[in-house]
Each structure stands twice: as C-alpha cells, then as structure tokens.
Amino acid sequence: MRAVAAMVAHSAHVKAGLLYVEGAGWEWAKLPSLPATADVTFAIILGVEPDEVDRTAVLRVEIEGPAKSLGHVDHDFVVNTIHQIPGTPIHEPRVIELEDLTFVEWGLHRLTAVLLEGDARQELAVVEFSVVEG
C-alpha cells in the first residue's frame, strides 16, 4: 500500500469511491492564541495492490508539534473494490477527522500517516503546516 495523495482540509468526505475535499492545501492555520482547539480533517488516497484487497488495516495519523507529540488517531478499515473496474488501479480514499485537536505551540506541525499491520509500521505520507498567531 502507498499514498497517492494526502492533505489537510477544512472538510472532506467519500462518496461512491471518490474523495471530495474542500479547503485543502494548508500552509498555515491562524489561531488567535494558545492553547487553542480546532477540528482538522486529514484526507488520503491509498494506492492498493490486489493482494491487499479485503484485508483489515489500521491507518494511524500521528500528530506532532515543533517540540512534542500531540498524540495519534487510529482508523481501522477494510480495503474494498466496490467501485473498481477490472484492470484499473485500486485507489482507497479515506477521511480521518481530528476533532478537538489542541495546539499548544506556534510553528511547524506534522501529520504522519502510518500503516500498522501487526508489528510492522510503514510510513505512507507526511503533511506539514505551520500554526501562526493571528
């Protein structure tokens, strides 16, 4: 499995196998003061190999501030091919809502998508944005 695309957005949803995203491509998030709580949407499209279909996977989004970890969110899912046409690439869009995320530092923040299977850990994508005062 690999990441075809990953982004932070204001909102996103999946419908009929397609990812619909609004307000993506953040370079920064402007907050009035710290600590501050905000909802962040993490969207990713996974490229899937045929032998990975119908397998249960855990996608973890690790949240890091400039100086420390802010935690993680795990997303369990089963890869399916409901909307696939035979012979075409298999894409699995996923949306993970990071609700009530508390920011405690100004500066660069990083969301890392990691695939977890047993003891194996595969980093799929990193999305960075800065938290700025404003």
VMD Tcl script that draws the C-alpha trace (Angstrom):
set ca {
  {0.00 0.00 0.00}
  {1.22 3.50 -0.76}
  {-0.10 7.06 -0.51}
  {-1.21 8.51 -3.85}
  {-2.19 11.83 -2.21}
  {-2.54 13.21 1.31}
  {-3.76 16.57 2.57}
  {-5.17 18.59 5.42}
  {-8.51 20.25 4.70}
  {-11.44 22.11 6.20}
  {-13.72 19.22 5.24}
  {-13.78 16.07 3.14}
  {-15.96 13.05 2.51}
  {-16.01 9.92 0.37}
  {-18.93 9.13 -1.92}
  {-19.09 6.31 -4.49}
  {-15.35 5.69 -4.17}
  {-14.37 9.32 -4.80}
  {-12.80 11.79 -2.39}
  {-14.47 15.21 -2.19}
  {-12.34 17.85 -0.45}
  {-12.93 21.49 0.49}
  {-10.28 23.94 1.67}
  {-7.19 21.75 1.27}
  {-3.51 22.52 0.81}
  {-2.93 24.36 4.06}
  {0.39 26.11 4.52}
  {-0.68 27.53 7.86}
  {-3.51 27.63 10.40}
  {-4.08 31.02 12.01}
  {-5.16 30.93 15.66}
  {-5.84 33.88 18.00}
  {-3.93 32.50 21.00}
  {-2.59 29.29 22.51}
  {-3.62 26.83 23.67}
  {-6.34 26.60 21.02}
  {-8.62 23.78 19.94}
  {-9.56 23.19 16.31}
  {-11.04 20.48 14.11}
  {-8.73 19.27 11.34}
  {-9.62 16.89 8.51}
  {-6.94 14.56 7.17}
  {-7.68 13.11 3.73}
  {-5.65 10.45 1.96}
  {-5.93 8.34 -1.18}
  {-4.19 5.00 -0.87}
  {-2.88 3.00 -3.81}
  {-3.64 -0.64 -3.10}
  {-2.16 -3.82 -4.54}
  {-4.55 -6.66 -5.50}
  {-3.32 -8.86 -2.62}
  {-4.22 -6.10 -0.12}
  {-7.94 -6.12 -1.02}
  {-10.38 -7.35 1.66}
  {-7.65 -7.08 4.29}
  {-8.24 -5.17 7.52}
  {-5.72 -2.38 8.00}
  {-5.04 0.30 10.60}
  {-4.13 3.75 9.37}
  {-2.61 5.86 12.17}
  {-2.27 9.63 11.93}
  {0.49 10.80 14.26}
  {0.29 14.46 15.25}
  {3.48 16.33 16.13}
  {4.14 19.90 17.18}
  {7.51 21.65 16.97}
  {8.76 20.17 20.23}
  {6.49 17.26 21.16}
  {3.93 14.70 20.09}
  {0.28 15.74 20.34}
  {-0.97 12.16 20.10}
  {-2.43 10.00 17.35}
  {-5.71 8.77 15.89}
  {-6.18 5.20 14.62}
  {-8.54 4.44 11.74}
  {-9.44 0.77 11.10}
  {-10.74 -0.08 7.63}
  {-11.11 -2.87 5.10}
  {-9.90 -2.21 1.56}
  {-12.70 -2.89 -0.90}
  {-13.12 -2.80 -4.68}
  {-16.81 -1.92 -4.91}
  {-16.17 0.93 -7.36}
  {-13.23 -0.58 -9.25}
  {-13.25 -1.57 -12.91}
  {-11.07 -4.63 -13.57}
  {-7.61 -3.75 -14.86}
  {-7.59 -0.24 -13.38}
  {-5.53 0.95 -10.40}
  {-7.10 0.33 -7.00}
  {-7.50 3.56 -5.02}
  {-8.91 3.67 -1.49}
  {-9.88 7.18 -0.35}
  {-10.08 7.74 3.41}
  {-11.05 10.68 5.63}
  {-9.95 10.92 9.25}
  {-11.47 13.65 11.41}
  {-9.08 15.02 14.03}
  {-11.67 16.60 16.30}
  {-10.84 18.95 19.16}
  {-7.14 18.94 18.34}
  {-5.37 21.15 20.89}
  {-2.47 23.21 19.63}
  {-0.03 24.37 22.32}
  {2.91 25.70 20.25}
  {3.41 28.10 17.37}
  {5.38 26.77 14.43}
  {5.62 23.76 12.17}
  {3.25 20.86 12.80}
  {3.38 17.50 11.11}
  {0.72 14.85 10.45}
  {2.24 11.49 9.55}
  {0.11 8.69 8.06}
  {1.39 5.28 9.12}
  {0.08 1.86 8.09}
  {0.13 -0.59 11.02}
  {-0.06 -4.36 10.49}
  {0.94 -6.46 13.47}
  {4.42 -5.27 14.48}
  {5.08 -3.76 11.04}
  {4.99 0.01 10.59}
  {5.04 1.68 7.15}
  {5.16 5.46 6.84}
  {2.89 6.48 3.96}
  {2.77 10.27 3.92}
  {3.70 13.41 5.83}
  {1.68 16.63 5.66}
  {3.14 19.78 7.23}
  {1.64 23.16 8.09}
  {2.50 25.93 10.50}
  {0.39 27.25 13.33}
  {0.66 31.05 13.35}
  {-0.72 33.82 15.54}
  {-3.43 35.98 14.08}
}
mol new
graphics top color blue
foreach p $ca { graphics top sphere $p radius 0.5 }
foreach p [lrange $ca 0 end-1] q [lrange $ca 1 end] { graphics top cylinder $p $q radius 0.2 }
display resetview
